[in-house]
């Protein structure tokens, strides 16, 4: 085994590799950028090496910097994790040239599968079924548009040099093809340094089912069964499970044999995943092969009992696989839910900010948490916005699904928008419960999964009021203790007023809606007059040792967490959450409506394209500018028919959330 291992990655996968390395007694070296100097993976490792600035191109994608760190630390091997350099053949070759073991497949295998066009040819020759389409031999835009017409819409544009949903666009009609092609090429060039694309028929209701394969240098190739990864947004998975629902033993055998044949066809070694589209008639088609460990590998570990990172290390050290195909068994069922800092209500825009509160359910035999951040850390704009992976296991799918629902209800996060409510909604959906999933699951059930956000309930308003009042009482008590006159009436928080009832008005902003709550101070608690309620609610409570609010609301005992970040409160109770902002009424009275005709940045990011100049007349929905953040693109579009009057940023410049990007004059409106 290796005397020292360098992990050329960050976040939760780096932390996960450290845990296996520590168990095997292998010292682990972390690498970090300027943005990650205080990150969890650096603290967990035995040592850390700085490799560059925050931008991934200057650090985690900098081959020379990573190799220099490996050599300086004395690491004999490099584990690339997934993403970044994990499928970079040039990096694998450079490791080999420097006498450092690359924990991954041979360079030739990476190259063969890294080019999606070549991969489809190889798979077809090996007898593995492939999706009908065009391999994009001619990359001329008009030729590709003609190929799309021949295939028939909808078509899927895919980056030829990479996967993971990057550089992928679904095009429903011919009129949208040119813009989708340009966007896919930009993203592919940014992610993989190669803007070539290929086209495929877009299947109506396919499932995304993949096979985990493993091969050693002694000629053994096995598969560790399948995973269903159909529940996706932006072509990226958010919930995976193993085994896949509805896949019987015969289909499992056929798909497993096809995956093993694919691995053998390219002389594969190590961990890999062969991804298929599974149609309603049980026919399946090769999509791509990921020549690395997958994000969702924990569900396979949970149902097989094998540590796949340990297998990777042992195979890379020349050892034989610990078991053959006939020795592998499926035990129970597992789910993985990916918790992202993103806003599902805003088309899954990545979210950046500090995690002011972060709590997970306890880990054990049934629950595993793979996290790469801690409470108090910041989710930045430079990297993937994943916060953690929540993995659960039980004896069958129904029991595991109950575990997933309970575990999701136990996650608490505040400070940034997340997809937690969406994950819970998917887990609770009857169609998901029955295993009726496909790659358009979220689109098909959008009405159920994205309900309109209503006003805060009386319970959440009462909890917010208690949190504010108890905090004020605590602050005043502390001030009194530090005062020369602790008994001064100015240190009182009982709401006393001359010739009037002791009361106070608390004002909140609830998603743009002002809400006033009249608070009457009573001995040992409060009476709260909530909007729309019949009569006052009697409330009292205290903060417990864990920092949670233990509240009594009209005689009912409720425990909640109220996380505060500035004036913003996030109330977390019973698996649900709601955000409220404490408002100073005087400040609210002075507010004025902001100017119209200006388009602002919906997220922090970098300008990667500007498609309209000042004076350009455009139709509603026309893309004017494209921002990139956390590996994702977002198009800023015209809100109405009108004219661009000013552009305030250039391509390559960084912008903050809320920054004014363009000035825009709406047709028929002199303002702008």
N, C-alpha and C positions, 0 to 999 in steps of 0.2 A: 504494500500500500504506500501511498505518497507521504513523504515526510512533512510536506506543507502544501496547502491548496489556496490559490487565489481565486476569489469569486468576482468575475467581471460583470457585475450587475448591482442592482440596488433594490430597495423596497422589500416587499414580502418574500420574493423568491430568494433574495440574498439571505434573509433571516432563516428561511426554511433550509437552505443548503448548510448554513452554519450549524444548525441543530444536528443534522446527520453527521457532519464532519466531527463535531464535538463527541458524539456518541461513539464514533469509530476511533477517537483519539488522534485526529488529524488537525493540527493547528490551521486556523482559517485566517486569510488576509482579506480585508475589505478594501474596496476602492471607493473614493468619493469625490464629488465635485464641490465647488464652492457652496452650492445650494444644500449639500448633504453633510456638511462638516459635523453637525450634531445629530445625525440621523440614527435611528434604531439599529440598522444593520452594522453601522460602524461601531457602536457600543457593544454589540453582541460578539463581534469578531475578536480574535486574539490580537490583531494589529490592524491598522488602517493606513492606506496610502492615498495621498491627494493626487488626482490625475487631471485637473483642469477647471475651467470656468463652468458656470451653470448650464450653458447650452450643451446638449448631448453631443453635438458635433465636436465640441472642444474637450470632451471628457469621456463619457461612456462609449462613444463611437470612435474615439481616437485610438487607433490600433497601436501606434508607437507608444503612446502614454501608458496604455494598459500593459503592454509587454515590458516596458521599462520598470513599471511597478512590480511586475512578477519577478524580473531578474534582481531588482534591488532587494526584494524581500526574501529571495531564495526559494520561491515557490517552484515545485517540480511540475505542477499541473494547474490548468486554468479551467474553471467551470463557468460557462457563459450564461447559465440560466436560460431565460427565454426573452425574446426581443433583443434590441441592441445588436451585439455581434454574434448572437447564437447561431445564425444561419449564414454567416459571412465566410465564404470559402477562402477569401484572401486572408482573413484573420486566422482561420484554422491552419492555412499553409504557413503563415508567418510564425505561428507557435511551433510548428514542426521544424522550420528552419532554425529556430533558436533553441531547439532541444527541450521544449516545454510540451508536456502532454496536453492536448486539447480534449476535454471531456465531451466528446461528441463523435459523430460518424466520420468516415474518411472524407478527405477534401473532394474526391470525385463524386461521392454520393451527394454532398451538399450542392455541388454544381449541377448535377443531373436534376435534382428536384427543385433547386432554386429558380431555374428557368421554367416557368409553368408551361410554356409551349413545348420545350423539349421533354418535360415530364409527361405530358399527355401522349406524346409519341411513344415514349418508352413503355408506358402502361398499356397502350393499345397493342404494342408488339408482345407484351407479356401476357396478353389475354385478359387484362383487367378492363371492365367496361368503363367508357368515358362519356361525358356529357356532349351531345352534339353541339358544334359551334365552329368558330374560325380561330385558327392558331395565330392569325395576325402576321403572316409572313411579310405583307406589305403594310407598313405603318402610316401610309398616307391617310389623312383624315377622311378624304372622299372615298377611298377604297374601303376603309373600315365602315363608313356609313352604308356603303353598298352591301358589304358583308352582313351588316345588321338587318338590312331589308331582306336579304336572302334567308337569314335565319328565322326572321319573323319576331315581332314584338310581343311581349316584353323581352329584352335581352339584358344580359349581365356583362358589364365591362369589368375586367379584372386585370390588376397589375401582373405583368409577366414575370417579374423578378421577386415577388414576395407575397405574403399572405396576411392573416390576422385582420382582414377587413380593410386594410389600407389600400387606397387606389381602387376601390370597388364601388361601382354605381349601377343601380337598376334603372333602366330607361324604359318607360312605358310607351312612348310614341316617338316617331321619327323627328318631330320638331324639337325635341329636347336632347337629341343625341350629341350635337356639336358642343353644347355647354357642358354636358356630363362628361364627355371625352376630355375636354380641356381640364376640368376639375380633377378627374381621375389621374391624368398624367402629372399634374402638379403634385398631387399627394404622393404618387408613386415615386416621383423623382426625389421628393423630400425624404421619404421613408427608406428608399432602397437605392437611391442614386441612379435609377434607371426608369425612364418614363414609358417603356414599351407596354402594350396591353394586348390582351386577347379577348375574344367574345364567346359567350356561351348562351344557349337557350336558357331562359329563366323559367324553371319549373313552377307550376301553379301552387302546389302545396307539398313541397318536399320536406323531409326531415333531415336534419344534419346528424348523422351517426358516424362516429369515428372509431377506429380500431387501434388500440395501443399495441405496438410491436416492440420486440427487443431481440437483439442479435449479439452474439459474442464473436471472438476471433477464432473460435474452434468449430465453426460451421453450424452452430445451433441457432435457429430462428424460431421464436414463439410469439403468440399474441396473447395478451392479457384481457381479452374480451372487449366489449364495446362500451361506449359512452354516448348518451343522447345529449346533444348540445343545441337543440332546436330553438330554444327561447333566446332570442337575440334582439339587440337594437343596434342600428348602424352597422349591421353585419358582424357584430361582435357579441359573444355569448355573455349572458348574465346569470343563467341557472343551468347547471349540467347535472346529469345523473348517470349512475351505473348500477345494474345493467339497464339497457334501454327498454322502455315499456313496449310490449307488443312484438319484441324480437324473440322468436322461438329458437329452439336448439338447432333446427335445420338451417335457418337463415343465419344464425350466429356462426355456424360452421362454414357456410359459403363465404360470408364476408371476411371471416378470419383467414380462410385459405387464400382469398384474393389479396389480403393485406400482406400475408407472409410472402406470397409470390412477388408482390411489388417490392418488398424489402430485398428479396433474393436477387431480383433483376438488376439492382444497382450495387450489389455487394455491401449491403448495409451492415453497420456495427453500432451498437448502443441503443438508446431509446429513440423511438420515432412514432409518429402518428399518421395513419393513412385515413384521410377524411373522405367520406362518401355522402352523396345525396341519396336518400332512400325514398322511393316513390310509393304511392298508395298500393300499387300492385306487387310490392315487395322486390321490384327491380331496383338495383343500386348502381350508381355511377361514381367513378373516381373524380374527386375535385382537386386534391393536392396532397402532398406528403410534407408534413412538418418535420424537419430533420433536427429535432430538439425535444426537450421536455415540454409538455403542455401546461398551461395555466391550470387546467382542470385535472391534472394527474392525481390529486388527493382522493378523488372518488374511486379511482382504480385501486389505490393503495388500501382504501377502507374495505373494499369487497374482496381483495385477494390476500391482505395481510402482509404484503411485501413493500419494502421501502425502495421506491424506484430510483431515488438519488443514490442510495447505497449500491444498487445494481449498476448504475452508471459508473460509479467510482471503481467498482471491482472489475467490470468489463474493460474499462480504460487501462487498468493495471495489468491486463492480460489474463485475468481469471475467467473460468467458464461460468456460464449462467448457473445459478444454484438449483434450477429444476427445469424439467422439460415440459412439453405441452400437456402430456397426460397427468402431470403432477399438479396442474393449476386448477383451482376450483373457485366458483363464485359463492361467497358467503354473505347473504343479506343484501341490503340495498343502501345506496349512499346518494346524497345530494350535495351540491356546492352552489352557494349563492355569492355573487361578487358584489361587494359594497363599493360603490363609486361616489366620488365627489362630483356630482353632476345634477342638473335640474331637468327631470323628465318633463315637466310642464313647459319647458322652453326648448323642446326638441333635443333634450339630453345635452345641453351646453355644459361643458366642463366648468366646475366651480373651483375657485381658489380662495384660500383663507385659512385662518388658524382654527384648529380643532379645539374649541374652548371646552368641550366635554366629550369624552369617548369612553364607553364602557361596553364590555362584551359579556355574554353569559359564561359561566364557569365551564372549563374544559374537562373532559372525562372520556369514558369509553364510547360515548355516543356523540360527543361534540368536540370539534377541533377548530381552532381559530388560527389562520395564517395571516398575520398582520405585519405591516411594514412601517407603521407610524404609531405614535403615542399621543395621548392627550397633551395639548400645548404645542404640538408641532404644527407646521404650516404646510398645507397642500399647495404647492407652487404651480406655475404655468409651464414649467419646462418638461415635465414627464407625465406619464400615464397617471390619470387621477384615481387609480384604485386605492382604497383605504385598507381593505382586508377581504379575505375569503372566509366564509362561514361554511364549515363542512359538518354534515351529520350522518349518522349510520344507525340502522336498526335491522331487525330480522327480515322484514319485508317492506315493500314500497309504501303501504299505508302507514305502517308504524314509523318509517323514516320520514314520511311527509309530516306526520304529527310532530316529530322532533324538529323538523325544519321550521314549522310555524311557531313553535314554542321558543326556539332559539332566536328567530328573527324578532319576536316580541321582546326579547331580553337585550337587544342591541340598543344602545343609546348614543346618539351623536348630535352635536350641536356646533355651530360656528360656520358651517358650510352647508349648502344644499346637497342632498344625497338622494340615491334611488331606493332608500330603505322602504318607503311606503309602497313603491312599485313592486319590490321583491315580495313583500308581504301579500300584496294584492294578487300576484301571480300564484303564490303558494296556496292562497285561499280559493282560487278560482275553480269551479266544478270541472271545467274542461281539463285543466292541468291535473286535477285530482284523478281524473279517469285516464290520464295518459294521452289525451287527444291533443298532441302538440305538432307544430310544424314551424318553419322558419318565419312565418308571418303571424305567429301567435299573438304578438303584442298588437299588431295592426288590426287583426280580426276582432280582438276583444278590447279595443281602445276605450269604448264607452264604459266598460266595467273597470278597467285598470286605471283610467284617468278621470275620476269623478271631479266635478267642479268643486273647487275649494270653497267651503262655506264659512260662515263666521264662527268664531270661537264659541264653544258650548259654554253654558253657565258654569260647569265644573272647571273647565280650563281657565275661565276668567277668574273664578274664585281662587284657584291655585296661584294664578299670577298675582292677584292682590295680596294673598297671604305672604308670598315670597317677598314682595316689595315691602310690605309692612314689617315683617320680621327682620329683614335686612336693615331697615331704617332704625328699628328698635335696638338692634345689635350695635349699629354704628354710634347711636346716641349714648348707649350704655358705656361703650368704650371711651367716648369723649368725656363722659361724666367722671369716669374713673381717673382719667388723666387731668381733670380740672381741679383748680384750687377750691371750687365750690360745687362739689358733686350733687348737692341738693337744690341747686338753682332750678326754678321752674322752666328755664330755657332748655333744660335737659329732659323735659317731660315729652312723652309720645302718646299721651292719652287724648289728644285732640281737644283739649279744653278751650272753650271760647266764652267770652264775656256775654252774658244774657242770651246764650244760644246753645243749641244741642252740640255736643262734641262730635263733629263730623269732618270729613275730608273727601274731596273728589279725586279719584285716580283716573287718569286719562291714558288710553292705549291707542296705538295705531294697529289695526287688524287688517292687514293686506290692503291698506289704503282707506279703510273705513275707520273713522274716529269712534271710539267707544268710551263712554263715561260710566264709572261705577262710584256710587255714593257709599262711603264707608262711615258707619257709626261706631264709635269706640265704646265697648262695653267691658265690664270687669271680666278679665280672663279671656277676652276675645273681641270679636267684631260682628256687626250686622252689615251685610252687603246688599245693597239694592242694585240688582243686576238688570240690564236692559231686557224688557219683555217678560220678566219674572213676576209672578203673583206673590207679593210679600217679600220680606227680607230673608236672606239666608244667613243662618248663624254659623260663624266660622271661627276656628281656632287652630293652633298647631305649633309645632316646634321643628327645628332642624336636628336630625339625629347625628350620631357620630360619623356616619358615612357621607354626610352632607346632603342627605335626602330630606325632603319635606314630608313630615308626618302630619297630615291634616285631618281635622274633624269638621265635616260639612253636614250640618243638620243631623248630627248624630252618627254619620257614617265615617269610618276610619279609612283613609286613603293614603297610600304612600306614592309620592311622585318625585321626579327630579326636575328642578328648574335651573337650567344653565343660563348664565348671564354673560353677555359679551357687549360691553358698553351699555347702551340703553335697550338692547335687544334681549328678550327673554325667549328661551325655547323650553316649553313645558312638555315633559315626557312622562306619560302615565298609561299603564295598561297596554303597551305596545303601540300607542298612538302618540303623535306629537303635534304641536301647534306653535307658531311663532307670533309674538306680540312685541311691540316696541313701546316702551314707556315714553310718554309725550309730556313736555312742558306746555300747558295750555297757552301761556303767554307767547311762546315761540310759535305755536301753531297759528295763533291769531295773526301773526305777522307774516305768515307764508303767502307767497303769491304764485300763481300758476306760471310755470316755466315757459320759455319761448317755444314756438312751434317751427317746423321747417328745418330741424336739425336732426341728423341721424347720429346716434351715439353707439359706442362699443358695448355690446351685450356681455362681454367678458374681457379679461386681460389677454393680450396675445400679440402676434406679429402680423403686420400687413403683408400678404403674399401675392395679392393681385389687385389691381385697380382697373375697372373695365369701363369707366365713364369719366370724361373730362368736364371741367366747367363749361357750361353752355350746352351740354348734351341733353336733348329731350328724350325721355324714356317713358315706357309704359309701366304700370303697376306690376310689381313682381320681378322687374329686371334686376339682375345682379349688378351692383355698383362697386362693391369692394369685397374681398375675401380675407378673412382673418384665420390664423392658425394658432391653436393652443392645445397643449397636451395631446399632440399627435392627431388632432382632428381639425377639419376645416369648417368654417361657418360663413355663409354668404350673407352679406348685408344687402338687402334688396329695397327697391323703391316702394314706399308705402302707398303711392298713388301715381296716377299719370302726372308728369311734371318735368321740371328741368333741374339738373344739377347746377348749383350756382357757385360752389366752392368745394375743393378737396384739401383737407388739412394735413394729410400724412402721405408719405411716399412708401413704395414697396420696400420691405426690409425693416421698417421702423416698428418699435414696440409701442403698444398703446395700453393704457389702463382702462379698467371697466368704467363706463360712463363718459369716457373722453369723446368729444365731438369729432366725428370722422368727416362728415360732409354736410354742406348746407344744401337745402333742397326747396325748390319753389313748386308748390302744387298748382296745377292748372286752374286758373280762375281765382287764385289767391294771391294777392299782392304781397302778402307777408312772406318772408323767407330769408 
